Amino acid sequence: MGITKRLELDVEFKSALESKTKILSAVTEVTDGQAESGIAATDVLLARNKGP
């Protein structure tokens, strides 16, 4: 059993590869409200801190 299930967390892991030609941006997904958090380079934290 994984840690997310053990802790009863509702987690969905989403690949950045939407298709062979399209890569999703963690920054865009978070700032557009499509995700609550994203894992990427520091650009996610810097963009979130900067605001809209």
C-alpha positions in Angstrom: 0.0 0.0 0.0 1.4 3.4 -1.0 1.8 6.3 1.4 -1.0 8.3 -0.2 -3.5 5.5 0.3 -2.3 4.8 3.9 -2.7 8.5 4.8 -6.1 8.6 2.9 -4.9 11.4 0.6 -6.8 12.1 -2.6 -3.9 12.4 -5.0 -3.8 12.3 -8.7 -0.5 12.1 -10.5 -0.7 13.7 -14.0 2.0 13.3 -16.7 3.3 16.4 -18.3 3.2 14.6 -21.6 -0.3 15.2 -23.0 0.6 13.9 -26.4 3.8 13.2 -28.5 3.9 16.9 -29.4 2.4 18.7 -26.3 4.0 19.1 -22.9 2.0 20.6 -20.1 3.5 23.4 -18.0 3.3 22.8 -14.2 3.2 26.6 -13.8 0.2 27.0 -16.1 -1.7 24.0 -14.6 -1.4 25.5 -11.1 -2.0 29.2 -12.0 -5.0 28.3 -14.2 -6.5 26.3 -11.4 -6.2 22.9 -13.1 -3.9 21.6 -10.3 -3.4 22.5 -6.6 0.3 21.9 -6.8 2.9 21.0 -9.4 6.3 19.5 -9.4 8.9 21.1 -11.6 11.9 23.3 -11.4 11.8 26.4 -9.2 9.7 28.2 -11.8 6.5 26.9 -10.1 7.4 28.5 -6.8 8.7 31.7 -8.4 5.6 32.1 -10.6 3.2 31.4 -7.7 5.0 33.9 -5.5 4.9 36.5 -8.2 1.1 36.3 -8.6 -1.1 36.9 -11.6 
